[in-house]
Amino acid sequence: MNPDRNQTDTRYGEFETVIRKTDFYIDGEWVAPAVPHDLPVINPADEQAFAVISLGSKADVDRAVAAARAAFEPWAATPLAERIALIKKLLAIYNRRAPEMAKTISLEMGAPIDFALSEQAGAGTWHIEGFLEALKNFAFEHEANGDLILREPIGVCALITPWNWPMNQVTLKVVPAVAVGCTVVLKPSEIAPMSSILFAEMMDEAGFPKGVFNLVNGDGAGVGEVLSSHPDIDMVSFTGSTRAGRSIIRNAAETIKRVTLELGGKSPNVIFADADLPAAIKRSITHVMENAGQSCNAPTRMLVERKVYNKVVELALEAAKTVTVGDPAQGGTHIGPLVSELQFNKVRDLIEAGIKEGARLVVGGPGRPSGFSCGYFAQPTIFADVNNDMRIAREEIFGPVLSIIPFDTEDDAVRIANDTPYGLAAYLSTGDEKKASRVARKLRAGMVHVNGQSLGKGNPFGGYKQSGSGREGGHFGIEDFLELKTVSGGYTKSHPVYPAISANFSSRYGIGGV
């Protein structure tokens, strides 16, 4: 990044700590906001501003949307091979600048530097590679019952991303959208915008045409609501809270634009007595606590078969003792701070609510860990003897907090697991393959992980119920940015008109071999 002014942050070597990045990336250029509205970006580890951005307004959004609209038709007509070549160039730039991206993410949202490099920045690489693989065999047109079925880019897309996994979400949205021929306006979280500004620099360096990718910083009221209700936006892809998702849907309703949502979660983690308990508990605690608990798919409700309940609580306590909290600028496997004062207060209040409602505090509690007088650091916290009606079992805490709930039978486990307004992910551990298959099919969640198995590259990420709509990643993420068109009237491969129609479409939209 090239700040207007900088100082040296000794915690990160030569990384600039006072950065002024108030311009927006619109129509291939960095432009000043229509009305300056400076906002400090806070380092959650020391509660100090390390950067300044500007919040955008309707005028900025209108300018960005107009640029994207003007760029849409020529970009959609660009051959697929050329679009893929640019994405490959982006991938090379992204990988080269990954250490810079990791430092940026660490500063803006508190991820420890090693985790920021391997997982946070690494997620971007993983998803870009996954989309490139999916595009190799993606069918943009095919014949069905004598008709020609076409998949065409939906148009201008508003992409609104969160602060907790910034590059994970940015790449999951930007890459498939531009790959299929859409143009985009990205609004990252104003809490953690610096990584997206760096990503915009990478898009520019890769050489994407003017107007294909645009970035406007801002808050929900000033930019998010304008984008989601804008008449020249064809689609909104949003990742964030369920509350904000409802607002997006309402704003988009007037123009009936497509909306895809990846929202909250309160994922159940079903532990049966026949599981490898030490392994299951260790990976569960790791997953709950990593990223300071700020992951929508974290397995924060641990449902345990009663016959091994006490043993599991003891194992969870021992595993939690190995989780340390530390300076995100330092290498290691510790966890860092929560992202903001607002998030810190929310987590503290919910921990206090769990205590008041009668849950047994096994470890942790409200307030900072010992040795921390500033920074939004939270204690790794475990509650036992929780029932599913408690707030800590029903509300998404988004902090390093686990609730342990006993169950008696398989049916009981499924009932408790599904008793939530969310349905993003579910986890289960058992040594019985038939039971695993049976229970997995009963869990109302978009993703079920058995015995710690992660999703394969390019497989769909998303959930049921109030966890959202649509899917991200690979083939399924590509589908979200396409419209289906049926061309009927004898256009078959045996009809002399069909090859001309197909060739014309292939030329216009670049369909063919990668």
C-alpha positions as CSV (number, residue, x, y, z in Angstrom):
1,M,0.0,0.0,0.0
2,N,1.2,3.5,-0.7
3,P,0.0,5.7,2.2
4,D,0.0,9.5,2.1
5,R,1.8,9.6,5.3
6,N,3.3,6.9,7.4
7,Q,5.2,6.0,10.5
8,T,7.1,2.8,11.4
9,D,5.2,0.3,13.5
10,T,7.9,-1.7,15.3
11,R,5.4,-4.4,16.1
12,Y,5.3,-5.3,12.4
13,G,8.8,-4.3,11.3
14,E,8.6,-1.9,8.4
15,F,4.8,-1.9,7.9
16,E,3.2,1.5,7.8
17,T,1.0,2.2,10.7
18,V,-0.6,5.6,10.0
19,I,-2.2,5.2,6.6
20,R,-4.6,7.7,4.9
21,K,-6.7,5.9,2.3
22,T,-9.7,8.1,1.7
23,D,-10.1,7.6,-2.0
24,F,-12.4,5.1,-3.7
25,Y,-11.6,2.9,-6.7
26,I,-14.1,3.8,-9.4
27,D,-13.9,3.3,-13.2
28,G,-10.3,2.2,-13.0
29,E,-9.1,5.2,-11.0
30,W,-8.6,6.2,-7.3
31,V,-11.0,9.2,-6.9
32,A,-11.8,11.4,-3.9
33,P,-15.2,11.1,-2.2
34,A,-17.9,13.5,-3.3
35,V,-18.2,14.6,0.3
36,P,-15.2,13.9,2.6
37,H,-16.2,12.0,5.7
38,D,-13.1,10.7,7.5
39,L,-13.3,7.6,9.7
40,P,-10.5,6.2,11.8
41,V,-9.7,2.5,11.4
42,I,-8.9,1.0,14.9
43,N,-6.3,-1.6,15.7
44,P,-8.2,-3.8,18.1
45,A,-5.0,-4.9,19.9
46,D,-4.2,-1.4,21.2
47,E,-7.5,0.5,20.5
48,Q,-5.5,3.1,18.5
49,A,-6.3,4.4,15.0
50,F,-3.7,3.1,12.5
51,A,-5.5,4.3,9.3
52,V,-8.1,6.7,8.0
53,I,-10.7,6.1,5.3
54,S,-13.6,8.1,4.1
55,L,-17.3,7.0,4.3
56,G,-19.0,7.2,1.0
57,S,-22.4,8.7,0.1
58,K,-25.1,8.2,-2.5
59,A,-23.2,10.3,-5.0
60,D,-20.2,8.0,-4.7
61,V,-22.4,4.9,-5.1
62,D,-24.1,6.4,-8.2
63,R,-20.8,7.1,-9.8
64,A,-19.5,3.6,-9.1
65,V,-22.8,1.9,-10.3
66,A,-22.7,4.0,-13.5
67,A,-19.1,2.9,-14.2
68,A,-20.1,-0.7,-13.7
69,R,-23.2,-0.4,-15.9
70,A,-21.2,1.1,-18.7
71,A,-18.6,-1.6,-18.5
72,F,-21.0,-4.5,-18.3
73,E,-21.8,-5.2,-22.0
74,P,-18.2,-5.1,-23.3
75,W,-17.0,-7.1,-20.3
76,A,-19.7,-9.8,-20.8
77,A,-18.7,-10.0,-24.4
78,T,-15.1,-10.5,-23.5
79,P,-14.1,-14.1,-24.3
80,L,-14.0,-16.4,-21.2
81,A,-10.4,-17.3,-21.9
82,E,-9.4,-13.6,-21.5
83,R,-11.3,-13.2,-18.3
84,I,-9.7,-16.3,-16.9
85,A,-6.3,-15.0,-17.9
86,L,-6.9,-11.9,-15.8
87,I,-8.0,-14.0,-12.8
88,K,-4.8,-16.1,-13.1
89,K,-2.8,-12.9,-13.2
90,L,-4.7,-11.7,-10.1
91,L,-3.9,-14.9,-8.3
92,A,-0.2,-14.5,-9.0
93,I,-0.3,-10.9,-7.7
94,Y,-2.3,-12.0,-4.7
95,N,0.2,-14.7,-3.8
96,R,3.1,-12.4,-4.2
97,R,1.6,-9.8,-1.9
98,A,0.1,-12.3,0.6
99,P,2.5,-11.3,3.5
100,E,1.3,-7.7,3.0
101,M,-2.3,-8.8,3.0
102,A,-1.7,-10.8,6.2
103,K,-0.2,-7.8,8.0
104,T,-3.1,-5.6,6.8
105,I,-5.7,-8.1,8.1
106,S,-3.9,-8.6,11.4
107,L,-3.9,-4.8,12.0
108,E,-7.5,-4.2,11.0
109,M,-9.3,-7.1,12.7
110,G,-6.8,-8.6,15.1
111,A,-6.0,-12.0,13.6
112,P,-2.6,-13.2,14.9
113,I,0.0,-12.8,12.1
114,D,0.6,-16.5,11.5
115,F,-3.1,-17.2,11.3
116,A,-3.6,-14.2,9.2
117,L,-1.1,-15.5,6.6
118,S,-2.0,-19.1,6.5
119,E,-5.8,-18.9,7.0
120,Q,-7.1,-15.4,6.5
121,A,-5.0,-14.4,3.4
122,G,-4.7,-18.1,2.5
123,A,-8.4,-18.3,2.1
124,G,-8.2,-15.9,-0.8
125,T,-5.7,-18.1,-2.7
126,W,-7.8,-21.2,-1.9
127,H,-11.0,-19.8,-3.3
128,I,-9.5,-18.2,-6.4
129,E,-7.9,-21.6,-7.3
130,G,-11.2,-23.3,-6.6
131,F,-13.0,-21.0,-9.1
132,L,-10.4,-21.5,-11.7
133,E,-10.8,-25.2,-11.4
134,A,-14.6,-25.0,-11.6
135,L,-14.5,-22.8,-14.7
136,K,-12.6,-25.5,-16.7
137,N,-15.7,-27.6,-17.1
138,F,-18.5,-25.2,-16.4
139,A,-21.3,-25.5,-19.0
140,F,-22.5,-22.0,-20.0
141,E,-24.8,-23.5,-22.7
142,H,-26.3,-27.0,-23.4
143,E,-29.1,-28.6,-25.3
144,A,-32.1,-30.0,-23.5
145,N,-35.2,-31.5,-25.2
146,G,-34.6,-29.6,-28.4
147,D,-34.0,-26.3,-26.7
148,L,-30.8,-24.3,-26.1
149,I,-30.2,-23.5,-22.4
150,L,-28.0,-20.5,-21.9
151,R,-26.3,-19.2,-18.7
152,E,-25.7,-15.5,-19.0
153,P,-24.1,-13.0,-16.5
154,I,-26.8,-11.3,-14.4
155,G,-25.4,-7.8,-14.7
156,V,-24.1,-5.3,-12.2
157,C,-23.6,-6.8,-8.7
158,A,-23.3,-5.1,-5.3
159,L,-21.0,-7.1,-3.1
160,I,-21.2,-6.3,0.6
161,T,-18.6,-8.1,2.8
162,P,-17.9,-8.5,6.5
163,W,-14.9,-7.8,8.8
164,N,-14.3,-11.3,10.3
165,W,-13.0,-13.1,7.2
166,P,-12.4,-10.3,4.8
167,M,-10.5,-11.9,1.9
168,N,-12.4,-15.2,2.3
169,Q,-15.6,-13.3,1.5
170,V,-14.2,-10.8,-1.0
171,T,-12.8,-13.5,-3.2
172,L,-15.9,-15.7,-2.9
173,K,-17.9,-12.8,-4.4
174,V,-15.6,-10.8,-6.7
175,V,-14.0,-13.7,-8.5
176,P,-17.0,-15.7,-9.7
177,A,-18.9,-12.5,-10.6
178,V,-16.2,-11.0,-12.8
179,A,-15.3,-14.5,-14.2
180,V,-18.8,-15.0,-15.7
181,G,-18.9,-11.4,-17.1
182,C,-20.6,-9.4,-14.4
183,T,-19.3,-6.1,-13.2
184,V,-19.2,-5.2,-9.5
185,V,-19.3,-2.6,-6.8
186,L,-17.6,-3.8,-3.6
187,K,-18.5,-2.3,-0.2
188,P,-16.3,-3.9,2.5
189,S,-16.9,-3.5,6.2
190,E,-15.9,0.0,7.4
191,I,-14.4,-1.7,10.5
192,A,-11.8,-3.6,8.4
193,P,-11.6,-2.0,5.0
194,M,-7.8,-1.9,4.5
195,S,-7.5,-5.4,3.1
196,S,-10.1,-4.7,0.5
197,I,-8.3,-1.5,-0.5
198,L,-5.2,-3.6,-1.0
199,F,-7.3,-6.1,-3.0
200,A,-8.4,-3.2,-5.2
201,E,-4.8,-2.4,-5.9
202,M,-4.3,-6.0,-7.0
203,M,-7.3,-5.8,-9.3
204,D,-5.8,-2.7,-10.8
205,E,-2.4,-4.2,-11.2
206,A,-3.9,-7.3,-12.9
207,G,-5.3,-5.0,-15.6
208,F,-9.1,-5.5,-15.3
209,P,-10.8,-3.1,-17.6
210,K,-12.2,0.2,-16.2
211,G,-15.5,-0.2,-14.5
212,V,-15.4,-4.0,-14.1
213,F,-14.4,-3.7,-10.4
214,N,-15.2,-0.7,-8.2
215,L,-14.8,-0.1,-4.5
216,V,-16.7,2.3,-2.3
217,N,-16.1,2.4,1.4
218,G,-19.0,3.3,3.7
219,D,-21.3,2.2,6.4
220,G,-24.7,0.4,6.0
221,A,-26.8,3.5,6.1
222,G,-24.7,5.6,3.7
223,V,-23.6,3.0,1.2
224,G,-25.1,-0.4,1.9
225,E,-28.7,0.7,1.8
226,V,-28.1,2.8,-1.3
227,L,-26.5,-0.2,-3.1
228,S,-29.2,-2.7,-2.1
229,S,-32.0,-0.4,-3.3
230,H,-30.3,1.0,-6.4
231,P,-32.3,0.6,-9.6
232,D,-29.2,-0.1,-11.7
233,I,-28.0,-2.9,-9.4
234,D,-29.2,-6.3,-10.7
235,M,-28.0,-8.4,-7.7
236,V,-26.8,-8.1,-4.2
237,S,-24.5,-10.6,-2.5
238,F,-24.2,-9.9,1.2
239,T,-22.4,-11.6,4.1
240,G,-23.1,-10.3,7.6
241,S,-25.6,-10.4,10.4
242,T,-29.1,-11.8,10.0
243,R,-30.5,-8.5,11.1
244,A,-28.7,-6.7,8.2
245,G,-29.7,-9.4,5.8
246,R,-33.4,-8.7,6.5
247,S,-32.7,-5.0,5.7
248,I,-31.0,-6.0,2.4
249,I,-34.0,-8.0,1.4
250,R,-36.5,-5.2,2.1
251,N,-34.4,-2.7,0.2
252,A,-34.0,-5.0,-2.8
253,A,-37.7,-5.8,-2.9
254,E,-38.8,-2.7,-4.8
255,T,-36.8,-3.7,-7.9
256,I,-37.0,-7.5,-7.4
257,K,-33.3,-7.8,-7.7
258,R,-31.6,-11.1,-6.9
259,V,-30.3,-11.3,-3.3
260,T,-27.9,-14.0,-2.0
261,L,-27.2,-14.0,1.7
262,E,-24.6,-15.7,4.0
263,L,-25.7,-14.8,7.5
264,G,-25.4,-15.9,11.1
265,G,-25.0,-19.3,12.7
266,K,-25.3,-21.2,16.0
267,S,-23.9,-24.4,14.9
268,P,-24.5,-27.6,16.8
269,N,-21.6,-30.0,17.5
270,V,-23.0,-33.5,18.4
271,I,-20.6,-35.7,20.3
272,F,-21.7,-39.3,20.7
273,A,-20.3,-41.6,23.4
274,D,-18.7,-43.9,20.8
275,A,-16.6,-41.0,19.3
276,D,-12.8,-40.6,19.8
277,L,-13.5,-38.2,22.6
278,P,-10.0,-36.6,23.1
279,A,-9.6,-36.0,19.3
280,A,-13.2,-34.7,19.0
281,I,-12.9,-32.3,21.9
282,K,-9.5,-31.0,20.9
283,R,-10.6,-30.1,17.4
284,S,-13.9,-28.6,18.6
285,I,-12.2,-26.3,21.1
286,T,-9.7,-25.2,18.5
287,H,-12.5,-24.4,16.0
288,V,-14.6,-22.5,18.5
289,M,-11.7,-20.4,19.8
290,E,-9.7,-19.7,16.5
291,N,-10.2,-16.2,15.0
292,A,-11.3,-15.2,18.6
293,G,-14.5,-17.1,18.0
294,Q,-15.5,-14.7,15.2
295,S,-16.6,-17.3,12.6
296,C,-20.2,-17.7,11.5
297,N,-19.8,-21.5,11.3
298,A,-18.1,-22.0,14.6
299,P,-19.4,-25.1,16.5
300,T,-20.5,-23.1,19.6
301,R,-23.2,-25.5,20.9
302,M,-21.6,-28.8,22.0
303,L,-24.2,-31.4,22.4
304,V,-22.9,-34.4,24.4
305,E,-24.3,-37.8,25.1
306,R,-25.1,-37.9,28.8
307,K,-23.1,-41.1,29.6
308,V,-19.9,-39.3,28.7
309,Y,-20.9,-35.8,29.6
310,N,-18.8,-35.3,32.7
311,K,-15.7,-36.7,30.9
312,V,-16.3,-34.3,27.9
313,V,-16.5,-31.3,30.2
314,E,-13.2,-32.3,31.8
315,L,-11.6,-32.7,28.3
316,A,-13.0,-29.4,27.2
317,L,-11.5,-27.7,30.2
318,E,-8.1,-29.2,29.6
319,A,-8.2,-28.3,25.9
320,A,-9.2,-24.7,26.8
321,K,-6.2,-24.4,29.1
322,T,-4.0,-24.7,26.0
323,V,-5.7,-21.7,24.3
324,T,-3.7,-18.6,24.9
325,V,-4.4,-15.0,24.2
326,G,-1.7,-12.7,22.8
327,D,-0.4,-9.9,20.7
328,P,-1.6,-10.5,17.1
329,A,1.7,-9.0,15.8
330,Q,3.6,-11.9,17.4
331,G,4.0,-15.3,15.8
332,G,2.4,-18.4,17.4
333,T,-0.9,-20.2,17.8
334,H,-2.5,-17.9,20.3
335,I,-5.8,-16.0,19.6
336,G,-6.0,-12.3,19.2
337,P,-8.6,-9.6,20.2
338,L,-12.1,-9.2,19.2
339,V,-12.6,-6.7,16.3
340,S,-14.1,-3.7,18.2
341,E,-15.3,-2.2,21.4
342,L,-18.9,-2.9,20.3
343,Q,-18.1,-6.6,19.8
344,F,-16.2,-6.8,23.1
345,N,-19.1,-5.4,25.0
346,K,-21.6,-7.7,23.3
347,V,-19.5,-10.8,24.2
348,R,-19.0,-9.6,27.7
349,D,-22.8,-9.0,28.1
350,L,-23.7,-12.5,26.8
351,I,-21.2,-14.2,29.1
352,E,-22.8,-12.3,32.0
353,A,-26.2,-13.4,30.8
354,G,-25.1,-17.0,30.8
355,I,-23.9,-16.7,34.4
356,K,-27.2,-15.0,35.5
357,E,-29.3,-17.7,33.7
358,G,-27.6,-20.5,35.7
359,A,-25.1,-22.0,33.3
360,R,-22.0,-23.4,35.0
361,L,-18.9,-21.3,34.2
362,V,-16.2,-23.9,33.6
363,V,-13.4,-21.5,32.5
364,G,-13.1,-17.9,31.5
365,G,-15.7,-15.2,32.1
366,P,-16.4,-11.6,31.3
367,G,-13.7,-9.0,31.0
368,R,-10.1,-9.1,29.6
369,P,-7.7,-12.0,30.4
370,S,-5.1,-11.5,33.0
371,G,-2.3,-9.2,31.9
372,F,-4.3,-7.1,29.4
373,S,-5.2,-3.6,30.4
374,C,-6.2,-2.5,26.9
375,G,-7.3,-4.0,23.6
376,Y,-10.5,-5.9,22.9
377,F,-9.2,-9.2,24.2
378,A,-11.7,-11.7,25.6
379,Q,-11.2,-14.8,27.8
380,P,-11.7,-18.2,26.2
381,T,-14.9,-19.2,28.0
382,I,-16.8,-22.5,28.4
383,F,-20.2,-23.0,30.0
384,A,-21.5,-26.4,31.0
385,D,-25.1,-27.4,32.1
386,V,-26.6,-25.2,29.4
387,N,-30.1,-25.7,28.2
388,N,-31.1,-24.7,24.7
389,D,-33.5,-22.0,25.9
390,M,-30.7,-19.9,27.4
391,R,-29.5,-16.8,25.5
392,I,-26.0,-18.2,25.2
393,A,-27.4,-21.2,23.4
394,R,-29.7,-19.2,21.0
395,E,-27.8,-16.0,20.2
396,E,-24.8,-15.8,18.0
397,I,-22.1,-14.6,20.4
398,F,-19.3,-14.2,17.9
399,G,-16.6,-14.6,20.5
400,P,-14.5,-17.4,22.1
401,V,-17.5,-18.9,24.0
402,L,-18.7,-22.5,24.1
403,S,-21.9,-23.9,25.5
404,I,-22.1,-27.6,26.5
405,I,-25.5,-29.2,26.5
406,P,-26.3,-32.8,27.4
407,F,-28.6,-35.2,25.5
408,D,-29.9,-38.7,26.1
409,T,-30.8,-40.2,22.7
410,E,-30.1,-39.8,19.1
411,D,-33.5,-38.3,18.5
412,D,-32.9,-35.9,21.4
413,A,-29.6,-34.8,19.9
414,V,-31.2,-34.1,16.5
415,R,-34.1,-32.2,18.1
416,I,-31.8,-29.9,20.1
417,A,-29.5,-29.4,17.2
418,N,-32.3,-28.3,14.9
419,D,-33.9,-26.1,17.6
420,T,-32.4,-22.9,16.3
421,P,-33.4,-20.2,13.8
422,Y,-30.0,-20.8,12.1
423,G,-28.9,-23.6,9.9
424,L,-25.4,-22.8,8.6
425,A,-23.3,-25.7,9.7
426,A,-23.4,-28.8,12.0
427,Y,-20.8,-31.1,13.3
428,L,-20.9,-34.6,14.6
429,S,-18.5,-37.1,16.0
430,T,-19.2,-40.8,16.2
431,G,-17.4,-44.1,15.5
432,D,-20.5,-45.6,13.9
433,E,-20.6,-44.9,10.1
434,K,-24.3,-45.8,9.8
435,K,-25.2,-43.4,12.7
436,A,-23.1,-40.7,11.1
437,S,-25.0,-41.0,7.8
438,R,-28.4,-41.2,9.5
439,V,-27.9,-38.2,11.7
440,A,-26.2,-36.1,9.0
441,R,-29.3,-36.4,6.9
442,K,-31.6,-35.3,9.7
443,L,-29.6,-32.1,10.6
444,R,-31.1,-29.0,9.1
445,A,-27.9,-27.3,8.1
446,G,-26.3,-26.4,4.8
447,M,-23.0,-28.1,5.8
448,V,-22.5,-31.2,8.0
449,H,-18.9,-32.1,9.1
450,V,-18.4,-35.7,10.3
451,N,-15.5,-36.4,12.5
452,G,-13.7,-33.2,11.7
453,Q,-13.8,-33.4,7.9
454,S,-13.6,-30.0,6.2
455,L,-15.3,-29.0,3.0
456,G,-13.5,-29.8,-0.2
457,K,-12.2,-27.0,-2.4
458,G,-15.1,-25.6,-4.4
459,N,-17.9,-27.3,-2.6
460,P,-20.9,-25.2,-1.6
461,F,-20.7,-23.0,1.5
462,G,-24.0,-21.7,2.9
463,G,-27.0,-22.5,5.1
464,Y,-30.6,-23.2,5.7
465,K,-33.2,-21.0,7.5
466,Q,-32.0,-17.7,8.8
467,S,-28.4,-18.5,7.9
468,G,-29.1,-17.3,4.4
469,S,-29.8,-18.2,0.8
470,G,-27.6,-19.1,-2.1
471,R,-24.2,-20.9,-1.9
472,E,-20.6,-19.7,-2.3
473,G,-17.6,-21.5,-3.7
474,G,-16.7,-23.3,-7.0
475,H,-19.5,-24.4,-9.4
476,F,-22.3,-23.4,-7.0
477,G,-20.8,-19.9,-6.4
478,I,-20.6,-19.4,-10.1
479,E,-24.3,-20.3,-10.6
480,D,-25.4,-17.5,-8.3
481,F,-24.2,-14.8,-10.7
482,L,-25.9,-16.2,-13.8
483,E,-29.3,-16.0,-15.4
484,L,-30.9,-18.9,-17.2
485,K,-32.3,-18.4,-20.6
486,T,-34.2,-21.0,-22.7
487,V,-34.1,-20.6,-26.5
488,S,-36.7,-22.8,-28.1
489,G,-38.0,-23.1,-31.7
490,G,-36.1,-25.8,-33.2
491,Y,-32.6,-24.7,-32.3
492,T,-31.1,-28.2,-32.1
493,K,-27.8,-29.6,-33.1
494,S,-29.6,-31.3,-36.1
495,H,-31.1,-27.9,-37.1
496,P,-28.9,-25.8,-39.5
497,V,-29.5,-22.7,-37.5
498,Y,-28.2,-24.1,-34.2
499,P,-24.5,-24.0,-35.0
500,A,-24.8,-20.4,-36.0
501,I,-26.7,-19.4,-32.9
502,S,-24.3,-21.3,-30.7
503,A,-21.2,-19.9,-32.5
504,N,-22.6,-16.4,-32.2
505,F,-23.2,-16.8,-28.4
506,S,-19.9,-18.4,-27.9
507,S,-18.1,-15.5,-29.6
508,R,-20.0,-12.9,-27.7
509,Y,-19.7,-14.5,-24.3
510,G,-16.4,-16.3,-24.7
511,I,-17.8,-19.8,-24.2
512,G,-15.5,-22.6,-25.0
513,G,-12.3,-24.2,-23.8
514,V,-10.3,-22.5,-21.1
